Amino acid sequence: MPAVMGLVLLASTADAVTRTSHEGAGGGREQAARRYTTHGVVEAMDRERQRLDIAHEAIPGFMGAMTMTFVAAAPQQLDVLSVGDRVHFTFSVEDRARLVIRSIGKDPRP
């Protein structure tokens, strides 16, 4: 039962983050993506699909530390990264649960 409650809580958190929306000038509904910045370690990379698995630190106001899959906004973001690199990155939450990396680089911290 606690695992199910955890999944529901995570889904509810992601839904609450992406529900922040407003009416655009054309009357259409636009999603306002929330952005977060954190540190982590690249656990796996799929350059073809532009995906990274990153074990990230806790993100205050969003979620605890865990490993998650992120999508690179541009393939060039992956050019300087390797599995095992410590990274500092900013991502946005879009389309209900899609996590898109907006900026990423090697973490200068030891």
C-alpha positions as CSV (number, residue, x, y, z in Angstrom):
1,M,0.0,0.0,0.0
2,P,2.7,2.6,0.8
3,A,4.3,2.1,-2.7
4,V,1.0,2.8,-4.4
5,M,0.5,5.9,-2.2
6,G,4.0,7.0,-3.2
7,L,3.2,6.6,-6.9
8,V,-0.1,8.5,-6.5
9,L,1.8,11.3,-4.6
10,L,4.4,11.5,-7.4
11,A,1.7,11.6,-10.1
12,S,-0.2,14.2,-8.1
13,T,2.9,16.3,-7.7
14,A,3.7,16.2,-11.4
15,D,0.1,17.0,-12.3
16,A,0.1,20.0,-9.9
17,V,3.3,21.3,-11.4
18,T,2.0,21.1,-15.0
19,R,-1.5,22.4,-14.2
20,T,-0.1,25.9,-14.0
21,S,-1.5,27.3,-17.2
22,H,-3.1,30.3,-18.6
23,E,-5.2,31.4,-21.6
24,G,-2.9,32.6,-24.5
25,A,-3.6,35.6,-26.6
26,G,-5.3,33.4,-29.2
27,G,-7.7,32.0,-26.6
28,G,-5.8,28.6,-26.7
29,R,-4.7,26.9,-23.5
30,E,-0.9,27.0,-23.0
31,Q,1.1,25.0,-20.4
32,A,3.5,27.1,-18.3
33,A,6.5,24.7,-17.7
34,R,8.1,24.8,-14.3
35,R,11.9,24.8,-14.2
36,Y,14.2,23.3,-11.6
37,T,18.0,23.3,-11.2
38,T,19.9,20.5,-9.5
39,H,23.0,18.3,-9.5
40,G,23.4,14.7,-10.3
41,V,25.4,11.9,-11.9
42,V,24.8,10.6,-15.4
43,E,23.9,6.9,-15.0
44,A,23.0,6.0,-18.6
45,M,22.8,7.8,-22.0
46,D,20.9,7.1,-25.2
47,R,22.2,9.6,-27.7
48,E,19.9,8.3,-30.5
49,R,16.8,9.0,-28.4
50,Q,18.4,12.1,-26.7
51,R,17.7,10.6,-23.2
52,L,19.8,10.6,-20.0
53,D,19.2,8.7,-16.8
54,I,20.5,11.0,-14.0
55,A,20.7,10.1,-10.3
56,H,19.8,13.6,-9.0
57,E,19.9,15.2,-5.6
58,A,16.6,16.1,-3.8
59,I,14.8,19.0,-5.5
60,P,13.1,21.1,-2.9
61,G,9.5,21.7,-3.6
62,F,9.4,19.0,-6.3
63,M,10.8,15.6,-5.3
64,G,13.4,13.6,-3.3
65,A,16.6,12.3,-4.6
66,M,16.2,9.5,-7.2
67,T,17.3,8.3,-10.7
68,M,15.1,9.6,-13.5
69,T,15.1,9.8,-17.3
70,F,15.4,13.2,-18.8
71,V,15.1,14.2,-22.5
72,A,17.7,16.6,-23.9
73,A,16.2,19.7,-25.6
74,A,19.0,19.5,-28.2
75,P,21.3,16.7,-29.2
76,Q,24.4,18.9,-28.8
77,Q,23.7,18.9,-25.0
78,L,25.0,15.3,-24.9
79,D,28.2,15.9,-26.9
80,V,30.4,16.7,-23.9
81,L,28.9,14.2,-21.4
82,S,29.7,10.7,-20.5
83,V,28.3,8.1,-18.2
84,G,29.6,8.8,-14.7
85,D,29.9,12.5,-15.1
86,R,28.7,14.8,-12.2
87,V,26.4,17.4,-13.8
88,H,24.6,20.6,-12.9
89,F,21.4,21.0,-14.9
90,T,18.2,22.9,-15.3
91,F,15.1,21.1,-16.6
92,S,11.5,21.8,-17.2
93,V,8.4,19.7,-16.5
94,E,6.3,19.5,-19.7
95,D,3.4,17.5,-21.0
96,R,2.3,16.2,-17.6
97,A,5.6,14.3,-16.9
98,R,8.1,14.8,-19.6
99,L,11.4,16.2,-18.1
100,V,13.3,18.3,-20.6
101,I,16.9,19.4,-20.0
102,R,17.2,23.1,-20.8
103,S,20.8,23.5,-19.8
104,I,23.4,21.0,-18.6
105,G,27.2,20.9,-17.9
106,K,29.8,19.1,-15.9
107,D,29.5,20.0,-12.3
108,P,32.6,22.0,-11.1
109,R,32.1,20.8,-7.5
110,P,34.5,18.0,-6.3
